[in-house]
Amino acid sequence: MPSLSPLSLYLSISGWVAVAVARENDEGSDSEAGWARACGGGASRWDGCVPRHEGVAKETADAVVIGAGVVGIAVARELALKGRDVLVLESAPTFGTGTSSRNSEVVHAGIYYPAKLCVRGRELLYRYCSDREIPHSQIGKLIVATGAAEIPNLEYLLRRGAENGVEGLRILEGSEAMRLEPELLCVKALLSTCSGIVDSHSLMVALLGEAECHRTTVSFNTTVIGGHVEDGRLHLHISETRDVERGLADSPLTPELVVTPNLTINAAGLGAVSLAKRFHGLPPGTKVPPFNHLIYPIPESGGLGVHVTIDLGGHVKFGPDVEWIDSPDETSILLNRFDYSVEPSRSDRFYSEIKKYYPNLKDGSLDPGYAGIRIKLSGPGDPPADFLIQVTFLEKISYWRGDSRATGLVNLFGFESPGLTSSLAIAEYVASRYSK
């Protein structure tokens, strides 16, 4: 069964801000047999089952983080603050070029999701941004029911949010919600006072700056093409991105460098699952402004509906919608390069969905914006899957000081929304278990 991903499109009101398209990836549903096939049944140019690194330069490292998105940077910073020497490897020429720069920049309360990391992450994120004067605003969110049939869904979300530990949730009558937002049309709404927005680029700049000031080195244009386990250690196969691009038409890629870390954090985002399949020899079983508030309709399969988000400049965006797509090819995944083109005709669906709660939207007032791809561990019609933090211990190494530390690999799978909100909590969770 091919992996599918929802393609989502944001649109913005003409003259304000462009909107987005987001796609999502369902590679996490592979079975044991699928993992076995990664090392069997014929070779391809990406075949890494037999190490091809004789004569290749070799280096060691304490902790390696693969991927310089917001989660990877946050984990690197937290590990460094805990005393580890960290190397961040990123295939792109700069940080945050993937999902981290193609999202709504919403700080989620933790209503929809298996939300322990989201709730903790929101608390940490607001505190971090306040302490460092990173632009953000706790503007609140209204989840709206536009018909009586949707009211039970609001009540379910209220219960779900309360179970998740979200404070300040309450259901408003339509008249009360429409006093808050005169352009809104609804019969009832769920108010989340702790939802907000953040400047994700400024957040990543701050996190990266702190990481680099505390024992972190970042190498851009550096692609991890695979790895293998030998003598109880994971050896990462690394090439320059430009050489990977040149070698795509050739027979199997040979790494230009092999780095052997004590700890590897696979935070490659869309490419995390595909890359994990290329780590060979792991133990069996390892898998790999018309509004001032955020306005969300009742969630739909694969997404949260065509909703209203606002950036810190006050510009309004609508989206995303959802379209499930086939998984990108391995070349695109390894190099973090995807088709983000936007089809303008998709705006037709937006008007009908938005007018359910914003009837004064004028035809022709929406402009297409940008696209993004969201990682999915659940398929169409399935309930949302929680984040998957998968740990593989390899062996203990003793040091001359007399202490010991486990070597291993941490795969971060399925970090879609609310990954941005949860990033500091994810970093806290990982680093608390793998600090010195």
C-alpha positions, 0 to 999 in steps of 0.5 A: 500500500503506498504511503499517502500524505494530505496536501493542504493549501492556505489562502489569504485575503487579497492585499493582506498576506499570502497563504499556504499549502501543507502536505503530510506524510504517512510513512510511519505505518510501515510493517516489519516486512516493509522494514525488511524489504529496505535491505532485501529484494534487489539493489537501488542507487540508494542501497546501503545494506553493504557498507561502502566506506573503505578508505573513507575519512572517519570521525567520532562525535558525542551527540549528532542531531540530524535536521535543523528544523525547530525540533532539531535545533531545540533538542541540540540546544537542550543537549548542549545546555546539559553538557553534551558536545553536539553536531547538527547536520542539515542537508539544506543551506540554512536552518528551518527550510522544511516544515518549520517554515511552512506552518501556521505559526500557531501555539496550540493549547493541546485540545486535539492531540495526545497532548502531554508534550503539547501542553508542556511545550506551550508553557515552555514556549510562552516562557521562553519567548517572553524571557527573550522578547521573541515576537508572540501573542496569546490571542486565543482561538475560537473553534466554531460550530456553524450548525446544530449538528456540530455542537456535540463535537464542540462538547467532545473537544471541551472534554478532550481538552480538559482531560489533556490539562488545558485550562481556560476552555469554555463554550460560548453561545453564538451571540457571545462569540459574534460579539467577540468577532462581529464578522463571524457566523456560528451557533456556538463556539469553544473558546481557548484562551491559551492558544496563540501565535509565534514568529517561528523564524525568530524562535529558531534564530534564538534557539540556534544562537544559544545552541552555538554558544553552548558546545554546538556546531552546525554543518549545513549542506551536509546530507546523511545518506544512511548508516550502519551498526558496527561494534555496537555503534551507529556509524553515519554515512555523510556526503556534501549535498552538492555531491549527493545531487551530482551522484543521483544518476550514478550507481550507489552513493559512497559516503565522503565521511563516516561519523560515529556518535555516542548518541544520534537524534534523527530529527529529519522531519519528512525524511526521518522515517526514510532515513531510519530505514537506511540505518542498517544493522539495528536490533530487530524490531526497530521501526522506524484581520477580519478576525482578532482570534484564531478561528477553527471549524470542527476538525476533519479527517487528516486536518483541522479544517480550513481555519483562520490564522493570523501572523504577528503583522496582523495578516490573515490566512485561511487554510490548510485544506487536505489532500492526501498525496503519495509519499515523495521519492527517496531523493527528494526526502534525503535532500529535503526538496519537494514540490510546493507548487500551489494550484490556484483552482483549489481556491474554489473549495476554500470559499465554500468552507470559509463562508460557513463561518465568514459569510461576508467573504467576497468572491475573488478576495483570496490569493494562493500562498505557499505549500507545506507537507505534514508528516503523518503516522496515521492514514485517511480516516484514522484517528490522529497518532501521537508523536513517536519517540523511538529509542534504540540502545546499542551498548554502554561505553565506559570513560576514564572518569569512571562514568558510563553512557549508553550509545544509541539512536533516537528517532523522532517520527510523526512530528507534525502539528503541534510540533512547533508548540511542543518543540521545547518539551520534546527537547526537554524530554530527550535531553533529560534522558541523554544528558551527561 
